Amino acid sequence: MNDRPSMLTRRQLSRMQRLPAGHEVVSVQGRAPIVRQPDGRLLRIRPSGRVVEAMPVERVRSYLHLHG
């Protein structure tokens, strides 16, 4: 079990408890939980508890990948 105190604020935890059905916490980026909506869009929960749209991250091919 992790004995470290939660890095999330009370407002973030409260907002996460009140998420509508179908919403899923998928990650924590820095100190902001990332939530996936039923339609696949991502949201971020700010320390204030405010929910904002997360910037999408596109998959890219590494320029360091060497062939042969």
C-alpha positions in Angstrom: 0.0 0.0 0.0 1.2 3.5 -0.8 1.8 5.6 2.4 2.3 8.8 0.5 -0.4 11.5 1.0 -2.7 12.2 -1.9 -1.4 14.9 -4.2 -4.9 15.7 -5.3 -6.9 18.5 -3.8 -10.1 18.0 -1.9 -12.0 19.7 -4.7 -10.5 17.4 -7.3 -11.4 14.3 -5.2 -14.9 15.7 -4.7 -15.3 16.3 -8.5 -14.1 12.8 -9.2 -16.7 11.3 -6.9 -19.4 13.3 -8.7 -18.5 12.2 -12.3 -21.5 11.0 -14.3 -21.8 7.3 -15.2 -19.5 6.3 -18.0 -16.7 8.6 -17.1 -13.4 6.9 -16.2 -10.2 8.3 -14.6 -7.4 7.0 -16.9 -4.3 8.9 -15.7 -2.9 11.7 -13.6 -0.8 14.2 -15.5 1.2 16.3 -13.0 -1.4 17.0 -10.3 -4.4 16.8 -12.6 -6.5 13.7 -13.1 -7.3 12.8 -16.7 -10.9 11.6 -17.3 -12.2 9.8 -20.5 -15.8 10.7 -21.3 -18.1 8.0 -22.8 -17.5 9.5 -26.3 -13.7 9.1 -25.9 -12.9 12.8 -25.3 -10.5 13.6 -22.5 -11.0 16.0 -19.7 -8.6 17.3 -17.0 -9.6 18.2 -13.4 -7.8 21.3 -12.2 -6.8 21.7 -8.6 -9.8 24.0 -8.2 -12.1 21.1 -9.2 -12.9 22.8 -12.5 -13.2 20.4 -15.4 -11.5 21.5 -18.6 -10.9 19.8 -22.0 -7.5 18.1 -22.1 -5.3 18.8 -25.1 -5.2 15.7 -27.3 -1.8 14.0 -27.7 -1.2 12.6 -31.2 0.9 9.5 -31.6 4.1 10.3 -33.5 6.9 8.2 -34.9 10.2 8.8 -33.1 12.9 10.4 -35.3 15.4 8.3 -33.2 14.1 5.0 -34.7 16.9 3.7 -36.9 16.5 1.1 -39.6 18.9 -1.7 -40.2 
